[in-house]
Amino acid sequence: MRLSTKGRYAVMAMADLASQGSGRPVALADIAARQEISLSYLEQLFGKLRKGALVKSVRGPGGGYLLARPGSDIRISDIILAVDEPIQATRCTPGTPAGCHNNKGRCLTHDLWEELSNQIYLYLSTVTLDDVVERKVLGTSGMFHGSQGAAAQ
């Protein structure tokens, strides 16, 4: 399963804001340049993040965006849900009893994919924005980076 760019970019931008902010507003243009994300796309995302009470805007010279609360209080799942990104691995419409088959039945693997969605959501609910900024989420995935060459030896 893969998150869309909307969810990934929102998390990237929020991590950038958390790491650069230090209590002062950060311009979206600066985030866009550092993260190589379109400014107009970021404006759309930050509108949703503001409505989700995750960021607040400061107008005028030196304006920009601030985190609405400490990064330790912002979960990655909050960010993804604020930009309307469903955490879903099934083809079925969430919350409906109808399945993905033409006869509205559920496929044999429906429960597997639904539980995967639940596990992803649970995991993202345990990771805070501060965890990402402080690089505390590597876990065991780090042992796979660059290990392809070692396996070939």
N, C-alpha and C positions, 0 to 999 in steps of 0.2 A: 504494500500500500504506500502511496505517496501523497504528501500534502501538496496542495496547489501552491502556486507562487504567492497568492494572496496571504495565506497563513505564514509561509516561510518569510516573506518580505516584511510582514508586520512584526514578527519576532526579531528579525535582523535589525529593523529600524528601532524597535523598543530597546534592544540590547545596546545599540549605538547611543541612543538617548541616555540610557542609564549610565553608560561609561563616560560620556562626554559632559553631561549636565552639571554635576557638582553644584546644584542649587541655582544655576543660572539658565535662562532659556537657550535652547539650541534651535537654530534655523533649519527648516526642512531642507533647504538647498545644500547645507553642509552635510546632513545625513545622506541625502541623495548622492552627493559626490563621493563620500567615503564608502558607501555601500553599493555604488553603481546601480541605483534604482531610479527610475524616471521620477522627476519631481511631481508631475501631475498625478502619477499613480500613488505616490506617498501622500499627496494632499487628500486623495480619496480615502486612503487607509486611515489617516489621522483624523479625518472627520468621524469615522466610525469609532476609533479609539477614544475620541473625546466624548462621543455619545455614550460609550461604555464606561465612562468615568475613570479611564486609565491614564489619560493625559489631560493637561489643561494648557490653554494657549495664552500667550502674552502678546498683546498688540503693540505696534509702534516701533521706533528705532531700538535695536537691541532685543526685539521680541523674538518669539519662537515658541517652542513647546517645552514643558516640564512634565515630569512624572506627577500624577495626581496623588500618589501615595508612595511610600518607600518601595524600592525594588524587592525587598524581602517579603512584601505583602502582595506582590503581583505574581500570579501563577501563569505559566506558559499557556495553560488551557484557557485562562481568562482572555488572553490576547487573541488566541485563535478564534474563540467563540465571539469576541467583540467584532471581528471583521467578517462575521457570518460564514465562517469556515466550518462546515460540519466535520466531525471526526467520525468517519464512516467507511467501512470496508465492504459493505454489502451493496448490491445493485438496487435493493428495495428502498422505497421511500421510508425514511425514519418515522417511527410512531404510528405506522399503519399496519393493520393485520395482513394486508395484501402482499403477496410475494412478487418476485421478479419474473415468474413464468407467465406466458400468455394467458393461461387459465387462472391467473392470480394466486397460484400456489407458490409455496416457498421451495427453493432448491434444496437439495440434500445437504449442502454445506452451509446453509444460511446461518445456523447457530454458531458454527465455527467462526465465520467472518464477523458476526455480530459481537461475539465475545472478544475477538481481536480489537474491534473498535472500542469496546469497553476498557480493555487493558491499556490501549494507547491513551485514552482519556484519563484513566487513573494515574498512569505514569506522568503525563503532562501536568496533572494536578498536583504532583509532588515536587515539581521543579519550579523554582522561583526565577524571576528575572536576575536577581543577584547571583543565583547559582550559575547561570549562564555567563554572566559578566566575569565572575570570579573563577570560571573554568572548573567548576566542581561537578560537572556531569559526564566526564569522560568515561569513568567506570571501566569495564572490560573491553569496550570497543576500541580503546587505544592500542591493544595488542594486535589488532588486525591491520592497522595503518602501517604500510611499508613492510609488512611481514611476508609479502608475496615472494620477494627475492630469497628470503631465508628458507621458505618452503621448497624452493626449487633446488637448493644446494644439496 
